[in-house]
Every structure is written in structure tokens, then in C-alpha cells.
Amino acid sequence: MKIEELFTVEGYGVVVTGGASGLGLAFGEALAENGASVTLLDVDADALETEVARLTAEGYEVRGEVVDVTDHDALDAAFEAAVRTSGRLDVAFANAGIDPGPGFVGAWAGADRPRNEEGAIERYTDERWNRVIDINLNGVFATIRAATRHMRPQRSGRIIVTTSLAAIKSEAVIGAAYMAAKAGCAHLTRNVALELAAYGITVNAIAPGFFVTNIGGGHAKDPAQQAAIAKEIPMHRVGFPDDIKGLALFLASPASAYVTGQQIVIDGGWGLGIAD
Ligand SMILES: NC(=O)c1ccc[n+]([C@@H]2O[C@H](COP(=O)([O-])OP(=O)(O)OC[C@H]3O[C@@H](n4cnc5c(N)ncnc54)[C@H](O)[C@@H]3O)[C@@H](O)[C@H]2O)c1
């Protein structure tokens, strides 16, 4: 295969959950900008309408559907509809996720990291635990299942799960349910990759560090917070959605055909430790 064909996704059918904002939107853009037919699924109808209108006006083949990943029947139906429209399903991004709420420490960075009683494990409510697990773990399972129902018969496909650095290392600022959900997604990725390898389907995960998106009401957009965290990141800056597009294209395209069951960290070196 010629090098220019390695990264081609021209004509691919793509579905992205949580596709109206942040990293999911970047995944959808990266694939649409390279000729794919993209369906963005999201609970946020307004953001979906805005982003689909913008990308369509720019000449890309993008559509949106309001779907909550906790509604597994609606998710299955949305995959059916996307396959009917695009004619095929080549790539599915299991990406939708929510902020976990506070962890047991109340500040990301700096010398003063007070304990946060609201995030203490013994005060963690069932309601909070179940909501994060329902979206960030069960929603990923349901997305993988919906995608596989189309990919296994066609004996090809790419499933890409958004996990987190939180799937690999503990973090005091992040709520416990998020850690469990993301670690669960990482291991689910490996096991489904094992199951589906014989059918030409690869399953991999992208584990982002700190990216400026709308997660948690957009707290990552606060410049003071970005500056504090950037000090702890060896590359001395936080990530932006454009930073993740190349990795998404790699995992979706023929370039990664022999890669499966992997979790690729993209974090400016944050997980390595503090350098300066
Ligand atoms: N931003 C970061 O620093 C970071 C780091 C590691 C992992 N992640 C993960 O990246 C993924 C995307 O998050 P983001 O940072 O782009 O946040 P974001 O809030 O900008 O985007 C998430 C999107 O998911 C949608 N969504 C939320 N609940 C949903 C549901 N039940 N059904 C369908 N859609 C739903 C939201 O409406 C939103 O459009 C998440 O899984 C998140 O855990 C983010």
C-alpha cells in the first residue's frame, strides 16, 4: 500500500457518540475532513444542530442524531439508521462521557491541595456512582455491542474507545466512579479486541490526559487552571481537541491495521511524572 493510501478514510461510514463537543467532535471532524460519512450522536440537541450545520456548510458529509448512550435501544436504532445512510459502518467511536464530580482532593495542582469531603469514598452516593458508570462504562459497552452487530457480519471495522489517563493511574482530584469506569473500558477494549481479531475488527482505546473541552461545565477552559496544570505536564501545555485528530485518523485508517487491543496515551507526557 502506498503511503498516501495508509491514512485514507474516504467513503468510510463513521459513528461517534458524544460527537457534538470536545474530543468526539474532533474525531468526527478529523474523519469528515478526510472524506468519511460521519454520524454524530449526542444528548445535546443544540450543540449537535450547531456543529452539524457548521460542518455541512464547510462541505463535509456529517449528520447528527439526538441519542442518550444510556438508552441502549435508541443507540441500536441510531447505528441502524447511520448504516442505512452511510451504506456501511467502518469506524465507531465509543466516546460519550461525563465529568465524575469531585475527587477526595479539591484542587488539580499546586502546593495547596485541600481534602474535599464531598468526594470522600464513604460519602459517595449510589446515585452518583451509578450515573457515571451508566454513561462512562455501560454506554461504552452498549456502543461496542451496537457497532459489532454490523461489523462482525461484514468482517471488518474499527472500534475506538475514549478512556483516560485515569484508566492507568490513580488521581485524587477525579471521582472514584470515573476511575473504575475508565479502567473497566480499558480492559473491555482488550477483551473485545481478543474476541474480534479473527473477524478483521480492531478495538483500541485513546487515553487522553488534560484536554480543554466542555466536560464538567467547561472548567478546563479556565486559564488559571490550565496554567497550573501545564506546570505539571512535561510538555508544559494542556491539550486541545486538534491535538487528538492525528491519533484518531491513525486508529481509524489502514495505517493501524495490525494494531489491536491497545490503549494509546496522549497527554504531553503527564503520566510520566513531573520533569521541571
Ligand atoms: N477533556 C479531557 O481532559 C478528557 C480527559 C480524559 C478523557 N476524556 C474523555 O473524553 C470523552 C469526551 O469528553 P470531552 O472532554 O470531549 O467532553 P465534552 O463535554 O466536551 O464532550 C462530551 C460530549 O458527550 C455528550 N454526552 C454526555 N453524556 C451523554 C450521553 N449520556 N449520551 C450521549 N452523549 C452524551 C455531551 O453532551 C458532550 O457533547 C469522555 O469520555 C471523557 O471522559 C476527556
The ligand as a Gaussian input file, in Angstrom:
#p B3LYP/6-31G(d) Opt

LIG

0 1
 N      -11.271000      16.554000      28.374000
 C      -10.394000      15.782000      28.991000
 O       -9.409000      16.254000      29.595000
 C      -10.568000      14.287000      28.985000
 C       -9.537000      13.514000      29.524000
 C       -9.654000      12.130000      29.515000
 C      -10.781000      11.539000      28.981000
 N      -11.784000      12.330000      28.477000
 C      -12.947000      11.635000      27.929000
 O      -13.217000      12.136000      26.633000
 C      -14.592000      11.875000      26.330000
 C      -15.174000      13.131000      25.714000
 O      -15.196000      14.156000      26.692000
 P      -14.842000      15.673000      26.354000
 O      -13.727000      16.069000      27.223000
 O      -14.758000      15.862000      24.896000
 O      -16.132000      16.393000      26.970000
 P      -17.293000      17.267000      26.312000
 O      -18.253000      17.526000      27.432000
 O      -16.734000      18.417000      25.572000
 O      -17.975000      16.262000      25.275000
 C      -18.702000      15.143000      25.711000
 C      -19.978000      15.026000      24.884000
 O      -20.673000      13.863000      25.314000
 C      -22.049000      14.184000      25.372000
 N      -22.722000      13.293000      26.306000
 C      -22.702000      13.321000      27.671000
 N      -23.499000      12.371000      28.159000
 C      -24.024000      11.719000      27.099000
 C      -24.920000      10.639000      26.981000
 N      -25.462000      10.070000      28.059000
 N      -25.244000      10.207000      25.737000
 C      -24.723000      10.811000      24.633000
 N      -23.876000      11.849000      24.702000
 C      -23.536000      12.291000      25.918000
 C      -22.082000      15.618000      25.837000
 O      -23.328000      16.244000      25.535000
 C      -20.913000      16.215000      25.063000
 O      -21.322000      16.727000      23.806000
 C      -15.232000      11.427000      27.636000
 O      -15.379000      10.030000      27.632000
 C      -14.236000      11.855000      28.685000
 O      -14.303000      11.073000      29.849000
 C      -11.699000      13.676000      28.469000

